[in-house]
Structures are given as structure tokens and as C-alpha cells.
Amino acid sequence: MADEPMENLALFKLTEEQTMQVIKEAGGGTVTWLRRDGHPAGAYVQIVVVDGQIYTTSTNDRGKNKAWRRDPRTAWVFDVPGKGGVTVIGKVEFVEDAASKMRVFNAMADAVHLTGANRERFIGHINTRGREVMRLVPEKYITLDTAKVGVAMVS
């Protein structure tokens, strides 16, 4: 790899399996949207992966939710140091089905290892009328295997 130019980032792509692993391990990432004035905005959110699909939640009064209803285009960025970085370009889809929402809420509780009464309280706090669940519909993945980059940088 030392003979290859560092500008050839194709050498450092993650496999499909590695890409999903980075997203799952990250457990959160930065999501983006466009404000009404066209200015880009972003925020860190917790994410969960359910059946290979990427989800987040937020309340319906948040700027990102309002913006995604106007224009669902987005980029979500995930990182696990020493493993890789993933940018997913796609669109946000709002999940309306109560059973699907509950699966996401349960996955969020699982992610922080909640059981018993603590789990019930957690789900009770997020399972509200104003809470929305959003799914990322990927159109493109941009990946970087940071472990390979690190090795190449010192070779």
C-alpha cells in the first residue's frame, strides 16, 4: 500500500459489512438538514439499527423534524475511532406505525442495557404523542477505513 498515493481513497473503503458495523457501534452520529433560509444545520443524535435499517427519534417541535418534512434530503455521519467513518446520503422517512415505533424504542432501551422498571420508565418518557421516529433511506454510502489509513500513513 505504501506505493499507492494517499489521494486514492478508494483503497480505504469499508466493506458493506464493515460499514454496517461502524454504524451500529457508533450508536449515534451527526444528522443534517437545510433550514428555511437554505443554511445547513446539523446535530448529534442517538441512532439504532433495527433489521438493517437506521433510525432516530426526536420531538415534532424540533427544527430538524420540521425541515425534513419540507425537504427530506440529508446526510448522516458516523465514526468509530480506529475503525472507520461512514457518511450516508439519503432521505428521511417518518415512521407512523405504532408497532414499528415501539420496536425502535425497545432497540433504544436495549442499546443502553435497560431492564425492568428502568426500561419501562425510559420507554414511557419517549413513547409520547410528540415523539417522532425517523428512518434513513440510504442513497449512497461514503466510507473510510481509518485503520487502513493509519497503517498507510506510517508505511
Backbone torsions as a table, in degrees:
resi	resn	phi	psi	omega
1	MET	NA	-22.0	-177.8
2	ALA	-63.6	-26.4	-179.8
3	ASP	-78.6	-15.6	-178.3
4	GLU	-85.1	142.7	178.1
5	PRO	-68.3	140.8	179.7
6	MET	-64.3	-16.8	179.9
7	GLU	-73.8	-14.1	-179.0
8	ASN	-86.1	81.9	-175.3
9	LEU	-69.8	-13.1	176.8
10	ALA	-59.6	-26.3	179.0
11	LEU	-68.7	-16.6	-172.4
12	PHE	-114.2	19.6	178.6
13	LYS	-72.1	147.2	173.1
14	LEU	-83.3	152.2	172.5
15	THR	-73.4	169.4	177.7
16	GLU	-59.7	-42.7	179.4
17	GLU	-64.4	-44.6	178.7
18	GLN	-63.4	-37.6	179.5
19	THR	-59.4	-49.9	180.0
20	MET	-65.5	-33.8	178.7
21	GLN	-65.2	-42.3	178.1
22	VAL	-62.1	-44.9	-179.7
23	ILE	-60.9	-45.8	-179.9
24	LYS	-63.7	-46.1	-177.6
25	GLU	-68.0	-32.8	-178.7
26	ALA	-60.9	-41.7	177.6
27	GLY	70.6	-6.1	179.4
28	GLY	-171.6	168.9	179.9
29	GLY	-173.8	-176.8	179.6
30	THR	-97.2	130.2	177.0
31	VAL	-111.9	151.2	-177.7
32	THR	-125.7	158.9	175.7
33	TRP	-158.3	169.6	176.7
34	LEU	-107.6	131.2	175.2
35	ARG	-72.9	168.6	178.8
36	ARG	-55.3	-35.4	-178.2
37	ASP	-81.9	4.7	178.2
38	GLY	88.7	-6.8	-179.8
39	HIS	-72.5	134.3	177.5
40	PRO	-74.0	149.9	177.5
41	ALA	-140.1	159.9	-179.9
42	GLY	-153.6	160.1	177.9
43	ALA	-154.2	153.1	173.8
44	TYR	-84.0	135.2	177.8
45	VAL	-137.2	155.9	170.9
46	GLN	-77.5	140.5	175.4
47	ILE	-127.0	159.2	170.8
48	VAL	-136.3	153.4	175.8
49	VAL	-110.6	123.1	178.7
50	VAL	-126.1	119.8	-179.0
51	ASP	52.5	40.9	177.0
52	GLY	78.3	1.5	179.5
53	GLN	-105.1	145.0	-176.2
54	ILE	-100.1	128.9	-176.9
55	TYR	-129.8	155.3	167.2
56	THR	-143.1	170.5	176.6
57	THR	-132.8	158.7	177.0
58	SER	-167.6	163.4	178.0
59	THR	-83.4	151.3	-172.4
60	ASN	-67.6	-9.5	178.7
61	ASP	-91.2	0.7	-177.5
62	ARG	-78.1	146.7	-179.2
63	GLY	-57.6	-39.0	-177.7
64	LYS	-65.4	-39.5	179.4
65	ASN	-64.0	-45.6	178.8
66	LYS	-61.8	-42.9	-179.3
67	ALA	-65.4	-42.6	-179.7
68	TRP	-66.3	-27.9	175.7
69	ARG	-70.1	-35.1	176.4
70	ARG	-71.9	-44.0	-174.4
71	ASP	-149.3	105.1	-173.0
72	PRO	-76.5	0.1	-179.5
73	ARG	-66.8	142.4	-175.1
74	THR	-160.8	167.2	166.9
75	ALA	-133.6	134.0	176.9
76	TRP	-117.4	135.0	-174.7
77	VAL	-120.7	131.6	-178.4
78	PHE	-127.7	148.7	-178.7
79	ASP	-149.2	135.9	169.2
80	VAL	-126.9	108.2	-176.3
81	PRO	-52.4	135.0	179.1
82	GLY	79.8	-5.7	-179.4
83	LYS	-116.6	-56.7	-179.4
84	GLY	173.0	167.7	175.9
85	GLY	-126.0	144.4	-178.5
86	VAL	-135.5	128.7	169.6
87	THR	-113.1	126.9	178.4
88	VAL	-112.0	120.9	176.2
89	ILE	-100.4	130.9	-178.2
90	GLY	-175.1	-150.5	-178.8
91	LYS	-132.5	152.1	177.9
92	VAL	-93.5	135.3	174.8
93	GLU	-120.5	128.5	178.5
94	PHE	-82.2	133.4	-178.7
95	VAL	-95.8	122.6	-177.3
96	GLU	-103.8	-23.9	-175.4
97	ASP	-67.3	123.4	-176.7
98	ALA	-60.3	-40.0	-179.2
99	ALA	-66.4	-40.4	178.3
100	SER	-65.5	-41.2	178.0
101	LYS	-60.5	-43.6	-178.7
102	MET	-64.0	-35.1	176.4
103	ARG	-62.8	-39.3	177.8
104	VAL	-66.9	-44.8	179.0
105	PHE	-60.2	-42.1	177.9
106	ASN	-65.3	-38.8	177.1
107	ALA	-63.9	-37.0	177.5
108	MET	-65.6	-40.3	177.3
109	ALA	-65.6	-40.0	177.3
110	ASP	-61.9	-39.1	-176.9
111	ALA	-61.0	-29.2	179.2
112	VAL	-108.5	17.3	172.4
113	HIS	56.9	42.1	179.3
114	LEU	-88.8	139.9	177.4
115	THR	-137.5	166.6	172.6
116	GLY	57.2	-137.8	-175.6
117	ALA	-63.3	-36.3	178.6
118	ASN	-62.8	-39.8	178.3
119	ARG	-64.1	-44.9	180.0
120	GLU	-61.4	-42.3	178.1
121	ARG	-64.3	-44.3	179.9
122	PHE	-58.2	-51.7	-178.4
123	ILE	-64.4	-37.4	176.6
124	GLY	-60.9	-35.3	179.7
125	HIS	-72.8	-31.6	-177.4
126	ILE	-99.3	-16.5	-179.9
127	ASN	-90.8	73.6	-178.2
128	THR	-122.1	166.5	179.7
129	ARG	-57.7	-37.1	-176.1
130	GLY	-86.1	-4.9	-177.7
131	ARG	-83.7	129.0	178.0
132	GLU	-114.4	149.3	176.2
133	VAL	-113.9	131.1	-179.8
134	MET	-121.3	140.3	176.9
135	ARG	-113.4	136.5	175.3
136	LEU	-85.6	124.5	175.2
137	VAL	-100.7	100.4	-174.5
138	PRO	-68.9	140.6	172.0
139	GLU	-113.5	-28.5	-177.5
140	LYS	-157.1	141.9	174.9
141	TYR	-113.7	132.1	173.3
142	ILE	-117.5	120.7	-172.7
143	THR	-127.2	158.5	176.7
144	LEU	-145.9	120.4	177.0
145	ASP	-84.3	96.4	-174.4
146	THR	-69.6	-23.0	175.1
147	ALA	-66.3	-44.1	177.8
148	LYS	-64.9	-39.7	179.5
149	VAL	-62.0	-44.2	180.0
150	GLY	-59.1	-43.8	179.0
151	VAL	-65.0	-43.8	-178.3
152	ALA	-64.6	-34.1	-177.5
153	MET	-66.4	-26.8	-178.5
154	VAL	-107.6	4.3	179.6
155	SER	-83.7	NA	NA
